[in-house]
Amino acid sequence: MWLSFKLGLSPRSLLARPRRVELREPETKTQGRRRRRTAILAKMYLFGNLIYVSCLLINAVAILSEDRFLARINLSPNSIDPSFGQNADAGVKAKIVTLIASVRTLMRIPLIVINTLIIIYELVLG
């Protein structure tokens, strides 16, 4: 018992079935490089998908029509009219309207450039 305590073994681990140990050959330099390269490529793949998704979501917000869609669900900038003494950014609805209006205003030119780059990338490397 004292020896098992000294070695850091508990009585349960002494009674447990022995584990099977798999013997692997040592990794060569090229295998290590290949494994690191695939890990980097996997991260780049996820980053590329994140860029695609964010671009698609910004495009979706940018093409919303104020007259046809946003006015029907009361999210047009004209529907938010703060009364005297209230902050214009008081509610969640007002923040959403402000976000939609700012995305439509500020992201128009950058979205044209980003969409053009994505189309060229897909055509060339597709």
Beta strands, then each sheet from edge to edge (+ up, - down):
end
